[in-house]
Amino acid sequence: MSLAAEQTNNAAHEAHVRFENVQKSYDGEILVVKDLNLDIPAGEFLTMLGPSGSGKTTSLMMLAGFEPATHGEIYLGGQSINNVPPNKRGIGMVFQNYALFPHMSVAENLAFPLKVRKMGRAEIEEKVNRALAMVELPDMGGRRPAQLSGGQQQRVAVARALVFDPELILMDEPLGALDKQLREQMQYEIKHIHENLGVTVVYVTHDQAEALTMSDRIAVFEDGVIQQLSTPDDLYERPQNSFVAQFIGENNKLHGKVSKKSNGVCTVDLDGGGTVTADAINVGAAGDRTTLSLRPERVEIEPEQGSVPNILSGEIKELIYLGDHIRTRMSVAGNDEFIVKVPNNAGNIPLEEGATVRVGWMSEDCRALDPLAP
């Protein structure tokens, strides 16, 4: 075996799930997934996040075996599974529509994948009872799915994915049909089940708040490519490009031209007037255009004199009371949708629609991204 082949083989064994140069095209021309390389360690909760058409669900379907890869290899437990049919991959699946058999009881739904695997009656009963206890539905085995609430049905779907002790569970928008409160409750329940079992989970969603809540790492997809792969806090605090900054959480964008760049910091002359300094994350040379990314909660209204290096003036356009903070929409440096989240205990900050106030922020809270054409 060559050194390169040996290294590839070792890498495949180190990751529980591995995508290696995977591509997918449905028409032979347009690539829906482009050269996907991704390693997922055993026990990780990894979320594939992105807008519709970004390639996240297609990647999950290739891993499940429901779609063939056009190019590249997918490994599970160190073994290539490209030619392994879905029912032989030993993967648990949870879908948005639950996919429960309506004519079967809850216990019969859970027993089905065990009967397919030709397990004995006593073992099936033990595993079904254990799975129901795991999702806190120990007395629901005799009910039909139609007799359960949406949240209970989703728990049964999770239990059915877990009942045969898979090493990998795939979840495709599993909470999309639930109302907001129940969806948030189920996020924590699934997270706790994962923590207790240590099973590997690959989760697909377009909901960034859901991804931030549940994941060990998040792969942000756009145009068939992973734009950034990192922990939730790293994605939010340290986005590597404007797409990630805009897609993860709320974000203010300002455009301008780099006038100076030194020691990881750049000075930017804004299109709407004013000059600010920012962390030079992904910028060109002096004279190149850039996009600045700034989180609303990092901006202060009427900061103390000398407390922040970047000060601009802005006009308050709209105030929305949201309990713990006041969402303040402003016009700042040509951006009429500049948002500042003012804490409700902020004291005597002058908040009045139509007022002109100073806004300020630290240089390290502002990231210069994406070199733009002049």
N, C-alpha and C positions, 0 to 999 in steps of 0.2 A: 504494500500500500504506500502511495506517495505521501509526502509530508502534508501537502495541502488537503488530500483526501482524509488523512488521519485527523487533522485539525477540525475539518468539517464534521467528521463522525463523532469526535469528542464533544464538539459544541452541541450537536443534536442530542447527545446523552445528558448534557448538563441542564438543558431546558426541558421542562415537562411538555411544553408545546413550542414548536418552532416552525415559523414560516421562512422559507429560504428562496429568495428571488421569485416570489409568487406573483403571477399576473393572471388577470381574468378579462376576457373579452366575450361578449355575447354575439357580436356580428363579425368577428375576425378583423375589425379595423380599430374601433374605439376601445381603449383599455379602461375598464371600470376600476380595476385595481392594478397599480403600476409598481412592479418590483418591490413587493412587500417583504421586508426582513424584520422579524419580530420574535424575540425569545420571551417565553412566559414561564417563570420558575414554578415548581410544585407549591401549592398552597396559596398562590397569589390571587387576589381579586383584581382583575384587569378589566377596565371598561374601554370599549371602543366607542368614541364619542364623535359626533359630527352631524352636519345637516343632511337632509335627504339627498341621495345620489352621491354621497362622498366616498362610498366603498366599504363602509363599516359592516353593513348587514351581509353584503356579498362575501366578505372575508369570513364572517361567522358561518355562513352557509357552506363555504368550502371546507371549513374545519369540521362541520357536522357531517359532510359527505353528501349534502343535497345538491351541491353544484361542483362540477369538476374544475380543477385549476387548469387554465390554458397553458401555463408554463410554471416551472418551479416545483418545489417539494414541500409537503407539509408533514411534520414529524409529531408523533405522540408517544411519549415515553421512550424516545430514541429510535423509534421505528417509523419508516415512511408509511403513511396511510393513504396515499393517493389512490391506490387501487383496492382499498378496503371498503366494502359497502357500509352505509350508515349503521345498519343494525349489528354490525360486527365491531364497531369502534368502541363500544362500552361507554358511551357518552350520555349523560342525562341532559334533557332539553326542557326548557320552560318557555312557553310562547305567550304573547299578549292575550290571545283568545282562550287560554287555559287548555284547550284541546282535550277536555275530559269527556269520557263516554257517558252520554246522558242516561242511557238505559241501565247503567251499572251503579251500584252503591259506591260510596267513597272507598270502602275497603276493597271492593272488587276492582276499582280503578287502580289502586295501589298494587294489588296482587297481579295485575295483568303482565307487567314486564318481568315479574318473577316466574309466572307460569310459562312465559315464552322461553325463559332460561331453564325450564324443566326442574325447578326446585321442588322439594317435598312440601306437603301440606303444613307440617309443624314449623318448618323454617319460614315458609311464606307468612304464616300467622304471626310469628315472632317479629319478622322484619316490618310487616304492616303496622303492628302495634307500636313498634319503636319509632317508625317514621311519623305516625300520627302524634305521638307524644312530643316528638322533636319540633313540630309546628304548632303545638299546644291545641290539638283537636282530638284528644284521646277518646271522646264519647261520640264522635261524629261518623264512625265507620259505617253505620247502618243507613245513613241518609243518602239520598240522591243529590247530584250536583245542583239541581234546580231548587232544592230546599236550603241551600246555603247562600250566604251573602257573597258579594263579589270578592271581598277580602278573604273569606273562608275558602272560596273556590281557588283563589290564587295560592293560598297556603297548601291546599291539596295538590295543586300542580307542582309546587316546590317539593312536597313530600314524595310525589311519584318520581320526580327526577332523582331524588336521593335514595329511594328505597332499595335499589340494588347495589348500593355502595360504589358508585362510579368514582373514578379519580378525577374526572373533569365534568363540570356542569356548564352548559351554554344557556344564556338567558337573552332572548330577543325581545326588547321593549316590554318586559313582563308586567309593568305597572301602568302602562299607557291607558288602560280602560278604567282605571280607578279614579275616584275624586281626590282632590288635593290632600285632604286630611288623612284619608286612608292610604294614599300613595306614600306620604311621608312616614306613616306608621310602618308600612310594609318595608320601606327602605331600611329602617333600623332592624326589623325582624330578620330580613335576609342577611344583613351585615352580621348580626349576632349568630345566626346559624352557621355562616361561613367561619366566623372566629372560633366557634365551638368545635366544628368538624375538621377544619384545616383543609377542606377540599379546594381544588383549583377551580376558579370561576372566571369565565369570559362573558362579559355583560355588554349588551349593545343598547345604547340610548341616544336620543338627540337632546335630552334634558341635561344641561350642564350642572344645575344644582344637584340633581340626582347623582351624577357622576362624582361630584366633589364630596358628597356625603358618604358614598359607599366604598370608594375604590382605594386600593393600595397604590396603583398607578393608573394613569389615563393615557390612551393613545388618541390624539385628536386628528381625525381624518378630514381631508378636503381634497377633492379632485383625484381620488384614488391613491393619495399619498399620506403617510403619517407626517403631519406638520410639526408635532412635538410629542414626545413620550416622556412623562415624568410624573411625580407625585402631585396630588391635588394642590398643595400649598405652593409648590414650585411653579406649576402652570399659572396659578393666579398671580403670584407675586413676581414671577420672572418669565413672562412670555417671550418667546424668541422671535416672533413676527407679529404683524398687525392682525392677521387672521385669528391667531390664538388669543391675542389680547382682547379682540372684539367679541370672540365667541364664548370665552370663559368670563362670566361676570360682566358687570357694567364698566364701561371704559370711555374716557374722553380722548378724542383724537385732535391733534393740532398739526398743521402742516407748515413747513418752512424750509430754509436753506441753511446748511451747516457753514458757519463762518470760521470756526476753529475747532480743532480736535487734538486732545493731548491727555495722556495717562488715563484713558478710559472714560473721559468726560468730553462732551462736545458743547459748543455754544451754537444756538440756533436762532436765526432771525426769522420770526414768524410772519406768515403771509398777511395776517390781520393786524400786524403792528406789534412791536415789543420784541425783546430778546431774552431768552431763557437758557439755562444750562441743564443738561440731562446726561444720564448714563449712556455712553455710546455702545449700544448692544450689537446693532447690525446696521452700520452706516458706512457710507463711502467716505471720500476725502472732502476737504473744505471746498465749498462751491456746489456740492451735491445736495439734492433735495432729500428730505426725510419726513417720516411720520412720527410724532410723539405720542406715547401712550401714557395715560395718567388715570389712576383709579379715583372715583368720586370721593371716597372717604379719606383720601390723602390730601385733599385740598382744604385750606382754611379760608374762612371769610374774615376780613379785617384782622390779620395776624398781628401779633405784637411787633413793634418796630425792631428790625434786625434779627428776628427769630427765624426767618426763611430767606434764602437767596433769590427766589423767583417771585416777583410781585407784578401782577397785571391788574387792570381795572376791568370791571364787567358790570353789565346791567341785569338786574333780576327780572326775569320774564314771568316766572310762575313758581308758586309755593304749594307743595302738597304735603299735608300732615300725615305721617305714617306711624304714629305712636312713638317708637323709640328714636326716630329722627325725622327731620323735615327735608324732603327732597326738593332741592332748589335748582330750577332750570335757569340758566343764564346765557347771555351772549358775551363770549370772551374771545378776543383775537380772531374774530370772524366766524367762530363756531357758535351758532344760535342754540345748539343742543348741549351745551356744556353743563354737566350735572355736578352739584356739590351736595353731599349728604351731611347735613348739620345735625349733630347730636342734640337731643331734646333738652339736655342740661347745659347747653353751651353759653348760658348767661345772657348778657346784653348785646348780642350781635344784632345789628340793625337789619331785620329781614322784612322788606316791604316791596311789593311788586312795583317796578319802575325805578327803584333806587339804584344808584351807581355805587358800587363798593369795591374795595381791593380784595383780590384773591391771591393766595400764595401757597407755595409748596417747596419741599426739599428737592434738591437735584436728584438724589438717589431714588426718589419715588417716581421719577419721570424717565421713561425709557425711549431712546431714539432707535427706531426700527425701520427696516425696509427702505434701502436706497431707492429713490424715485428718479425718473428721467427729468432733466431740466425743463 
